Every structure is written in structure tokens, then in C-alpha cells.
């Protein structure tokens, strides 16, 4: 079955972890054997794994912060530093596209044609699997030197945007913050509305979430978020927040990071007691809230500062996303519902919001 994964930090891993994401995850592990570095673990994602797992489309992030708390390759001293790091990541995606390693998708028509190509290959079992499609998103708006700069990023191919990451960012309060939108963030939402860009609410603080959904009339979604009812921490969304996204025909992508799947998880736990069934619990919770399967999806965040050791124990590489379908089938989900969760819900949303 085709899969759409709405959150992968491919460019950040490539440029700041010097990871060759064009290679298979097992090859990356061999290449990186013995390297000790923060925000790096046993690789689970490489382009060959995407193709093998029939991950037809991914959302590739541009990720850099400027919170006033500099951290190497993560949080930069000035907006100009942050901008340069982000543009480098965007150029990496454009280079992959030019090399035919991925296909950048910037319009609804190109997405429809790309998925049709994958479906033809699936039906005809032709020799070669197509390359993955890639939609570019900015995870946390800090790389924008100002709200109006979004026009240039949009012209360069960015199609999705989130306001914040961790702490108080330049445009909004993020995870573990009690801050709301900044004046800069309020202006940015107006620019987004002019561009008809959808808003990714992942990582927003509760005050930022509330103000954003009240003031922004465009499409909303959460690329990678789990359920606070199951894992009671601020990084997850509470039922009322999930319901707001559902009521506005948005989609919530479930994350595969153990600390977002298991209550009170610590690094000493590893992936003990966390499996893909745990992932399915969060998917099912969104479906039960909605009363249907039209709002739950995948936003794995695999290799997003962690690796296989902090992913579900029965997941070796991203190709194992295919196992989710079987788990949902055993839980009584119909084929149409499984297809919605694996790819259909993101497909419906992106066809609606892309130009």
C-alpha cells in the first residue's frame, strides 16, 4: 500500500549530521559506526528504504532555530545565521530533485501525477519503483528573517509552514513554553493567508495554538503530533485541540518517537514496551474522536534527533511503516479506512491546499 509520511528531517540530517540519506539505513549505520554525537542514533531512513517501503510522498523539513539559546547545528545566534542554515537545507532538496533522487512537489497537479505514477507501477508491477515525492515544509518559522520573506521561500518551493519548535521562538511560543504568538507571528499568519498556505500546528504552545486557530482562517493540520490523553505532556495535543483540527477538516500525523508514545518514558527505557501497536493506539484515538478515519495519518519524525533505539522495537527502518496496515486490519479497520490513514488523508489535504 502507498504511504505518505508528513514529517522527515532529511536535509537537517544530511547537512548537520553529515548523513548520506541517499543510502539505505543499514549502509548508513555501517558508515556511522563508532560516531558519538548528540541528536544522532541508529539510522532508520534512507531514500532506498522509502522506495522499498512504498513511501510515495514525504514532507521534508527545513529546520533551524533562533531562540537566543544557541546550540551547535540546531539553534543559531542570529536570524541571518538561521536563514542561511535553512536555505542550505532547501537547496539540498533542490539538488536531490535535480539529480532525480527525489521529486519536489509544489502543485496539486504535480502531486496527482506523481501518485498516479506510483499507482501505475503498483498495478503493473513494472521493474522500477518511482522515486519518492517531496513537499518542503519549514518546521518553525525562525529561518524567515521577517514575515514578508515567506514570499521568497514560497517562490522557491516551500509549501507548508509551522510557527515554532521548542521554547519561545521568533514567531510563537513552542513546546514547553507558555508564550503565545509574537507580533511577528501575527503578521506572518496574514502573509500565509495571502499565499493560501496551510498552517502546521505541531510544536505550538497551548496559547499559540489557541490564538492561531482563532485568527487564521486557512487550512490547519498537525504534521507530527500524538495524543495528550495517552501521553500526558504538553508536546501532545489535548482532545479539544485534536477536535479543532478535525472540525476544520485537518489531519494529524502520528509520531514514532518513544517519548511521545509511552508515558513517563526516559532514555534508559530505550524502546522497551513500545511497538507499532503503541503507534496504532494514537491513530485509533484520533479516529475515535472524529468518529471516522479521515483525520489520522502518519508523521513519523523518524531520525528526527533520534534513531532506531528510540523508535518502536518492531521497526527497523522506515520501510516497516507497512506493518501499520496489518495492525489496523487486525483491529477491525476496513480497507478504505486503512488506506485513508496510510496515505489518503494527506493526499486529500495536500490536493486541497497546494496551488
C-alpha positions in Angstrom: 0.0 0.0 0.0 1.2 3.5 -0.7 2.3 5.6 2.2 2.6 9.4 2.8 4.7 10.4 5.7 4.3 14.1 6.6 7.5 14.7 8.7 11.1 13.8 8.0 14.2 15.9 8.8 16.1 14.6 5.8 18.0 17.8 5.0 18.9 18.5 8.6 20.3 15.0 9.0 22.2 15.4 5.7 23.8 18.8 6.4 24.2 18.9 10.1 24.8 15.3 10.9 26.7 14.8 7.6 24.4 11.8 6.9 24.2 10.4 3.4 20.4 10.0 3.2 20.7 8.7 -0.4 22.0 5.4 1.0 19.9 2.7 2.7 19.6 2.9 6.5 21.7 -0.2 7.1 24.5 1.2 5.0 24.3 4.5 6.9 24.7 2.5 10.1 27.9 0.9 8.9 29.2 4.2 7.7 28.5 5.9 11.0 29.6 3.1 13.2 31.5 4.4 16.2 30.5 8.0 15.7 29.3 9.5 19.0 27.3 12.7 18.6 24.1 14.3 20.1 20.9 14.2 18.2 22.0 11.1 16.2 21.1 7.4 16.6 20.9 4.3 14.5 19.6 5.4 11.2 16.2 4.3 10.1 15.7 6.4 6.9 17.4 6.4 3.6 15.9 7.0 0.1 16.2 3.3 -0.8 14.2 2.4 2.3 11.5 4.9 1.3 11.2 3.2 -2.1 11.3 -0.3 -0.7 8.6 0.6 1.8 6.4 2.3 -0.9 6.6 5.7 0.9 5.5 7.6 -2.2 5.5 11.1 -0.7 7.2 12.6 2.2 7.2 16.1 3.8 10.9 17.1 4.1 11.6 19.8 6.6 13.7 22.9 6.7 14.7 23.1 10.4 16.7 25.7 12.2 16.0 27.7 15.4 16.9 31.2 16.7 15.7 31.3 20.3 18.6 33.1 21.9 19.9 29.8 23.3 22.5 28.8 20.6 23.2 25.1 20.2 25.5 23.8 17.5 23.7 22.9 14.2 20.4 23.4 15.9 19.9 26.9 17.3 21.7 29.8 15.7 22.9 33.2 17.1 21.1 35.5 14.6 18.2 35.4 12.2 20.7 35.7 9.4 22.6 32.6 10.6 19.3 30.8 10.9 18.2 31.9 7.4 21.4 30.7 5.9 21.1 27.3 7.5 17.5 26.9 6.3 18.3 28.0 2.8 21.1 25.4 2.6 18.6 22.7 3.6 16.2 23.9 0.9 19.0 23.9 -1.7 19.8 20.3 -0.6 16.3 19.2 -1.6 16.5 21.1 -4.9 19.8 19.3 -5.6 18.2 15.9 -4.8 15.4 16.8 -7.2 17.8 17.9 -10.0 19.7 14.6 -9.5 16.5 12.6 -9.9 16.8 11.2 -6.3 13.5 12.7 -5.2 10.9 14.7 -7.0 10.0 18.0 -5.4 6.2 18.6 -5.5 4.9 22.1 -5.5 1.5 21.9 -7.0 -1.7 19.8 -6.7 -1.3 18.8 -10.3 2.2 17.5 -9.8 1.1 15.6 -6.7 -1.7 14.0 -8.6 0.5 13.0 -11.5 3.2 11.7 -9.1 0.8 9.5 -7.2 -0.7 8.2 -10.4 2.8 7.1 -11.5 3.2 5.2 -8.2 -0.2 3.6 -8.7 0.5 2.5 -12.2 3.7 0.9 -11.0 1.7 -0.9 -8.3 -0.9 -2.1 -10.7 1.5 -3.2 -13.5 4.4 -4.3 -11.2 6.8 -2.6 -13.5 10.5 -3.1 -13.0 11.4 0.1 -11.2 9.8 1.8 -8.3 9.4 5.6 -8.8 11.4 8.0 -6.7 9.7 9.5 -3.6 7.9 12.8 -4.0 8.9 15.5 -1.5 6.9 18.5 -0.3 9.0 21.1 1.6 7.9 22.4 4.9 9.5 24.9 7.3 9.4 23.4 10.8 9.4 26.5 13.0 9.4 29.9 11.2 12.7 31.1 12.6 14.6 30.9 9.3 12.4 33.7 7.9 14.2 37.0 8.5 10.8 38.6 8.6 7.2 37.7 7.8 7.3 39.0 4.3 10.3 36.8 3.5 7.9 33.9 3.2 7.0 35.2 -0.3 10.6 34.4 -1.4 10.6 31.0 0.3 7.2 30.1 -1.3 8.5 31.1 -4.7 11.5 28.8 -4.1 9.2 25.8 -3.5 8.2 25.8 0.2 4.6 24.9 0.6 3.9 24.2 4.3 4.9 26.1 7.5 4.9 25.7 11.3 5.3 28.6 13.6 7.6 27.2 16.4 9.7 24.4 17.7 10.9 24.3 21.3 10.8 27.3 23.7 10.0 30.8 22.7 10.8 31.1 19.1 10.8 34.3 17.0 7.2 33.9 15.8 5.5 32.0 18.6 5.8 30.0 21.8 6.6 26.4 21.1 6.9 23.2 23.0 7.4 23.6 26.8 6.6 27.3 26.5 3.6 29.2 28.0 4.1 32.1 25.5 1.7 32.9 22.7 2.2 34.4 19.3 4.6 37.3 18.9 3.6 40.4 16.8 5.9 39.0 14.2 3.9 35.7 14.3 0.6 37.5 13.9 1.9 39.3 10.8 3.2 36.0 9.4 -0.2 34.4 9.6 -1.5 37.3 7.4 1.2 36.6 4.8 0.3 32.9 4.9 -3.3 33.7 4.3 -2.4 35.8 1.3 -0.4 32.9 -0.1 -3.1 30.3 0.8 -0.5 28.3 2.8 -1.7 25.8 5.4 -0.6 26.1 9.0 1.2 23.2 10.7 0.2 23.4 14.4 2.8 20.9 15.6 5.1 22.2 18.4 2.9 25.2 19.2 2.3 26.0 22.8 -1.2 25.9 24.1 -1.6 29.7 24.0 -0.1 29.8 20.5 -2.4 27.1 19.3 -5.5 28.9 20.7 -4.6 32.3 19.1 -3.5 30.8 15.8 -6.7 28.8 15.2 -8.8 31.8 16.2 -7.1 34.3 13.9 -6.1 32.1 11.0 -8.9 31.0 8.6 -6.8 28.9 6.3 -6.3 25.1 6.4 -4.7 23.7 9.6 -3.1 20.4 10.3 -0.5 18.7 12.6 2.3 17.1 10.7 3.6 15.1 13.7 1.6 15.1 17.0 0.4 12.4 19.4 -2.4 12.4 21.9 -2.1 14.0 25.4 -4.8 11.7 26.8 -2.4 8.8 26.2 0.9 10.5 26.9 0.1 13.5 29.3 2.7 16.1 28.3 2.4 19.4 26.6 4.1 18.3 23.4 1.0 16.2 22.6 -2.4 17.7 21.8 -5.3 17.5 24.1 -8.7 16.2 22.9 -10.1 19.7 22.4 -7.1 20.7 20.2 -7.4 17.5 18.2 -11.1 18.1 17.8 -10.4 21.7 16.5 -8.2 20.2 13.8 -10.8 17.5 13.0 -13.7 20.1 12.8 -11.7 22.1 10.3 -11.0 19.0 8.1 -7.4 18.8 9.1 -5.2 15.8 9.6 -3.0 14.7 12.5 0.2 12.7 11.8 1.2 10.2 14.4 4.9 10.3 15.6 7.1 7.3 16.2 9.4 8.7 18.9 9.2 6.6 22.0 9.0 9.6 24.4 5.8 10.7 22.6 4.4 7.2 22.7 4.9 6.0 26.2 4.0 7.9 29.4 7.0 8.9 31.6 9.5 7.5 29.1 13.2 8.0 29.8 16.2 7.3 27.6 17.1 4.5 29.9 13.9 2.8 28.8 15.0 2.5 25.2 12.2 1.1 23.2 11.2 -1.5 25.8 7.4 -1.8 25.8 6.9 0.4 22.7 5.8 -1.2 19.5 3.9 -0.2 16.4 0.8 -1.3 18.2 1.5 1.7 20.5 1.6 3.9 17.5 -1.8 2.4 16.4 -3.2 3.4 19.8 -2.7 7.1 19.0 -4.1 6.6 15.5 -7.1 4.9 16.9 -7.6 7.7 19.5 -7.9 10.3 16.7 -10.3 8.1 14.8 -12.5 7.6 17.8 -12.6 11.3 18.5 -13.5 12.0 14.9 -15.9 9.1 14.5 -14.2 8.2 11.3 -10.8 7.5 9.7 -10.5 10.8 7.8 -8.2 12.7 10.1 -5.5 10.3 11.4 -2.3 9.7 9.4 1.5 9.2 9.7 4.0 11.9 10.5 6.7 9.6 11.8 9.6 12.1 12.5 11.9 9.1 12.2 15.6 10.1 12.6 14.4 13.4 14.0 17.2 13.7 16.5 16.9 10.0 17.5 17.3 6.6 15.9 16.1 3.0 15.9 16.9 2.7 19.6 14.2 5.3 20.3 11.7 4.0 17.8 9.2 1.2 18.2 11.0 -2.0 18.9 9.5 -3.8 15.9 10.6 -1.0 13.5 14.0 -1.5 11.9 13.7 1.0 9.0 11.1 3.3 7.7 10.0 0.5 5.3 8.4 -1.1 8.3 5.7 1.6 8.2 3.9 -1.0 6.0 3.3 -3.0 9.2 0.8 -0.4 10.4 -1.7 -1.5 7.8 -1.7 -5.1 9.2 -2.1 -3.9 12.8 -5.1 -1.7 11.8 -6.6 -4.7 9.9 -6.3 -6.9 13.0 -8.1 -4.2 15.0 -11.0 -4.4 12.6 -10.4 -1.3 10.4 -11.8 -1.7 6.9 -9.6 -1.5 3.8 -10.8 2.0 2.9 -10.1 3.3 6.4 -6.6 1.8 6.4 -5.9 3.5 3.0 -7.1 6.8 4.4 -4.6 6.6 7.3 -1.7 5.3 5.3 -1.9 7.9 2.5 -5.4 9.0 1.6 -5.9 11.7 4.3 -2.7 13.5 3.5 -3.4 13.1 -0.2 -6.8 14.8 0.2 -5.4 17.6 2.3 -2.4 18.3 0.1 -4.5 18.3 -3.1 -6.8 20.9 -1.5 -4.0 23.2 -0.2 -1.3 23.1 -2.8 -1.6 25.7 -5.6 
